[in-house]
Structure formats: C-alpha cells, structure tokens
C-alpha cells in the first residue's frame, strides 16, 4: 500500500501476518501546526486481500503528541485513507469483497472464508460499500431488493 512500509512478515495459524507502519515521520499538530512528537505506538489488526491464503495486517499506528502545553489537541492517532478507523478490513479488501459477492455472484460465506474473516464482517463490507454507492453491486436483480440497502 502506498505510504506504508513492511516491518516484518510471519506465518501465523495458516495466514500471513504483516507488520506495517506509515512512512510519515514528520507530522504537524492538526490544531496549532507545531511539529508533533511521538507519544506511543498501538497495533491495529485488519485483513486485506488474500494471496494464496488470508493476509492479516498489523498496522503499528503512531500516537502523536503536541509539544505545546497550551494547545487543546494533546494527542491523536494516525489515520490513513487505506484503512478506515475502527474497521476490520482495508478499503481495498472491502471493495474486493463487494465486487466478488456482487459482480462474481460468489456467496458471502465463500468470500469470507477466502479472506479469513467471519461472515458478518464480509456482509458488513458488502452492505457498507454497496449502500454507499446507492445500490448493492451485482448483476441485474442480484443484491438488490428490500434488504434496506
């Protein structure tokens, strides 16, 4: 993914686990613009598109701190467009799951198994991604109806 580097790769319980971090090491405070200081690091797990087997990313997020005592923005956690906050999948994986279920007419259970995630997580991606675009993806009549999306 652009803007990330791989720190380590390991085989864990039948899936690839990749530790990653962003390349940004000079960040300004979003409130006052001062150069931020590293405060802590926090791992966040999310699945991405599988290769021959499921791939789990461990994003070692940086937690930044504003050095100015009077600034109202004390600390904040990194964000990325590639991985939305509080999700279990990368945006690329969410798009691919939605495409496979809608366009390829694969079952949610089959796609979830290939990605190494649960059915509910895959279905949430289909609903979120499909609804965000107005309709659920798929051939005529597939994925569209009275499911609230």
Sine and cosine of phi, psi and omega as CSV:
sin_phi,cos_phi,sin_psi,cos_psi,sin_omega,cos_omega
0.00,0.00,0.68,-0.73,0.03,-1.00
-0.88,0.48,0.66,-0.75,0.01,-1.00
1.00,0.05,0.04,1.00,0.01,-1.00
-0.82,-0.58,0.45,-0.89,0.14,-0.99
-0.82,-0.58,0.50,-0.87,0.02,-1.00
-1.00,0.04,0.78,-0.62,0.02,-1.00
-1.00,-0.07,-0.61,0.79,-0.03,-1.00
-0.29,-0.96,0.43,-0.90,0.05,-1.00
-0.74,-0.68,0.69,-0.73,0.00,-1.00
-0.58,-0.81,0.43,-0.90,0.11,-0.99
-1.00,-0.08,0.89,-0.46,-0.06,-1.00
-0.74,-0.67,0.91,-0.41,0.06,-1.00
0.79,0.61,0.67,0.74,0.08,-1.00
1.00,0.09,0.07,1.00,0.07,-1.00
-0.76,-0.65,0.38,-0.92,0.07,-1.00
-0.99,0.15,0.71,-0.70,0.09,-1.00
-0.88,-0.47,0.84,-0.54,-0.03,-1.00
-0.88,-0.47,0.86,-0.51,0.09,-1.00
-1.00,0.09,0.78,-0.62,-0.04,-1.00
-0.73,-0.68,0.34,-0.94,0.16,-0.99
-0.54,-0.84,0.32,-0.95,0.02,-1.00
-0.97,0.24,0.33,-0.94,0.02,-1.00
-1.00,0.07,-0.20,0.98,-0.02,-1.00
-0.94,0.35,0.86,-0.52,0.05,-1.00
-0.82,-0.57,-0.04,1.00,0.08,-1.00
-0.82,-0.57,0.95,-0.32,-0.12,-0.99
-0.78,-0.63,0.61,-0.79,0.04,-1.00
-0.99,-0.15,0.48,-0.88,0.06,-1.00
-0.90,0.44,0.77,-0.64,-0.02,-1.00
-0.92,0.38,-0.26,0.97,-0.03,-1.00
-1.00,-0.08,-0.78,0.63,-0.10,-0.99
-0.92,-0.40,-0.20,0.98,0.05,-1.00
1.00,0.04,-0.05,1.00,0.01,-1.00
-0.90,0.43,0.46,-0.89,0.04,-1.00
-0.92,0.39,0.84,-0.54,-0.07,-1.00
-0.97,0.25,0.40,-0.92,0.08,-1.00
-0.92,-0.38,0.56,-0.83,0.06,-1.00
-0.92,0.39,0.79,-0.62,-0.02,-1.00
-0.96,-0.26,-0.67,0.74,-0.06,-1.00
-0.23,-0.97,0.04,-1.00,0.11,-0.99
-0.73,-0.68,0.55,-0.83,-0.03,-1.00
-0.62,-0.78,0.82,-0.58,0.03,-1.00
-0.98,0.22,0.61,-0.79,0.08,-1.00
-0.75,-0.66,0.78,-0.63,-0.04,-1.00
-0.99,-0.17,0.68,-0.74,0.12,-0.99
-0.41,-0.91,0.54,-0.84,0.00,-1.00
-1.00,0.10,0.46,-0.89,0.10,-1.00
-0.73,-0.68,-0.04,-1.00,-0.07,-1.00
-0.87,0.50,0.76,-0.65,-0.02,-1.00
-0.96,0.30,0.45,-0.90,0.16,-0.99
-0.99,-0.11,-0.95,-0.31,0.09,-1.00
-1.00,0.09,-0.26,0.97,0.05,-1.00
-0.49,-0.87,0.20,-0.98,-0.06,-1.00
-0.84,0.54,0.54,-0.84,0.03,-1.00
-0.83,-0.55,0.82,-0.57,0.05,-1.00
-0.93,-0.36,0.80,-0.60,0.06,-1.00
-1.00,-0.08,0.66,-0.75,0.13,-0.99
-0.90,-0.43,0.99,-0.13,-0.01,-1.00
-0.99,0.13,0.91,-0.42,0.04,-1.00
-1.00,0.06,1.00,0.00,-0.06,-1.00
-0.96,0.28,0.60,-0.80,0.11,-0.99
-1.00,-0.01,0.64,-0.77,0.14,-0.99
-0.95,-0.31,0.86,-0.51,-0.08,-1.00
-0.99,-0.13,0.38,-0.93,0.02,-1.00
-0.71,-0.70,0.67,-0.74,0.08,-1.00
-0.99,0.16,0.75,-0.66,-0.04,-1.00
-0.97,0.24,-0.24,0.97,-0.05,-1.00
-1.00,0.07,0.85,-0.52,-0.04,-1.00
-0.89,0.45,-0.44,0.90,-0.03,-1.00
-1.00,0.00,-0.13,0.99,0.00,-1.00
-0.95,0.32,0.69,-0.72,-0.01,-1.00
-0.96,0.28,-0.33,0.94,0.00,-1.00
-1.00,-0.04,1.00,-0.09,-0.07,-1.00
-0.97,0.24,-0.86,0.51,0.00,-1.00
-0.69,-0.73,0.37,-0.93,0.07,-1.00
-0.40,-0.92,0.41,-0.91,-0.03,-1.00
-0.98,-0.22,0.58,-0.81,0.04,-1.00
-0.83,0.56,0.48,-0.88,0.12,-0.99
-0.73,-0.68,0.27,-0.96,0.03,-1.00
-0.48,-0.88,0.60,-0.80,0.07,-1.00
-0.93,0.38,-0.40,0.92,-0.03,-1.00
-0.97,0.26,-0.42,0.91,-0.01,-1.00
-0.71,-0.71,0.96,-0.28,-0.02,-1.00
-0.93,0.38,0.45,-0.89,0.02,-1.00
-0.89,0.46,0.62,-0.78,0.11,-0.99
0.85,0.53,0.61,0.79,0.11,-0.99
-0.87,-0.50,0.34,-0.94,-0.03,-1.00
-0.99,-0.15,0.01,1.00,-0.05,-1.00
-0.71,-0.71,0.51,-0.86,0.14,-0.99
-0.94,0.34,0.32,-0.95,0.03,-1.00
-0.88,0.47,-0.60,0.80,0.04,-1.00
-0.88,0.47,-0.67,0.74,0.01,-1.00
-0.92,0.39,-0.66,0.75,0.02,-1.00
-0.88,0.48,-0.67,0.74,0.04,-1.00
-0.89,0.46,-0.70,0.71,-0.04,-1.00
-0.92,0.39,-0.65,0.76,0.05,-1.00
-0.88,0.48,-0.72,0.69,0.00,-1.00
-0.87,0.49,-0.68,0.74,0.01,-1.00
-0.90,0.44,-0.71,0.70,-0.03,-1.00
-0.90,0.43,-0.64,0.77,0.00,-1.00
-0.96,0.30,-0.70,0.71,-0.06,-1.00
-0.98,0.19,-0.87,0.49,-0.09,-1.00
-0.95,0.30,-0.71,0.70,-0.05,-1.00
-1.00,0.06,-0.13,0.99,0.00,-1.00
0.85,0.53,0.54,0.84,0.08,-1.00
-0.98,0.19,0.47,-0.88,0.03,-1.00
-0.96,0.28,0.48,-0.88,0.02,-1.00
-0.87,0.49,-0.64,0.77,0.00,-1.00
-0.89,0.46,-0.66,0.75,0.01,-1.00
-0.91,0.42,-0.71,0.70,0.00,-1.00
-0.91,0.42,-0.67,0.74,0.02,-1.00
-0.86,0.51,-0.69,0.73,0.00,-1.00
-0.88,0.48,-0.68,0.73,-0.01,-1.00
-0.91,0.41,-0.53,0.85,0.01,-1.00
-1.00,0.06,-0.16,0.99,0.01,-1.00
0.96,0.28,0.53,0.85,-0.01,-1.00
-0.80,-0.60,0.13,-0.99,0.02,-1.00
-0.99,0.14,0.33,-0.94,0.00,-1.00
-0.84,0.55,-0.70,0.71,-0.05,-1.00
-0.87,0.49,-0.65,0.76,0.02,-1.00
-0.90,0.43,-0.68,0.73,0.03,-1.00
-0.91,0.42,-0.69,0.72,-0.02,-1.00
-0.91,0.41,-0.58,0.81,0.07,-1.00
-0.88,0.47,-0.65,0.76,0.04,-1.00
-0.89,0.45,-0.67,0.74,0.01,-1.00
-0.89,0.45,-0.73,0.69,-0.01,-1.00
-0.91,0.42,-0.75,0.66,-0.04,-1.00
-0.89,0.45,-0.74,0.67,-0.06,-1.00
-0.95,0.30,-0.64,0.77,0.02,-1.00
-0.93,0.36,-0.69,0.72,-0.02,-1.00
-0.91,0.41,-0.60,0.80,-0.01,-1.00
-0.88,0.47,-0.40,0.92,-0.01,-1.00
-0.98,-0.20,0.13,0.99,0.08,-1.00
0.98,-0.19,-0.60,0.80,0.03,-1.00
-0.59,-0.81,0.41,-0.91,0.10,-1.00
-0.95,0.31,0.60,-0.80,-0.05,-1.00
-0.94,0.35,0.35,-0.94,0.13,-0.99
0.60,-0.80,0.20,-0.98,0.07,-1.00
-0.89,0.46,0.27,-0.96,-0.05,-1.00
-0.74,0.68,0.84,-0.54,0.07,-1.00
1.00,0.04,-0.27,0.96,-0.02,-1.00
-1.00,0.00,0.77,-0.64,0.06,-1.00
0.98,0.18,0.10,0.99,0.01,-1.00
-0.85,-0.53,0.64,-0.77,-0.04,-1.00
0.28,-0.96,-0.53,-0.85,-0.10,-0.99
-0.98,-0.19,0.61,0.79,0.01,-1.00
-1.00,0.02,0.14,0.99,0.01,-1.00
1.00,0.09,0.35,0.94,-0.02,-1.00
-0.51,-0.86,0.00,0.00,0.00,0.00
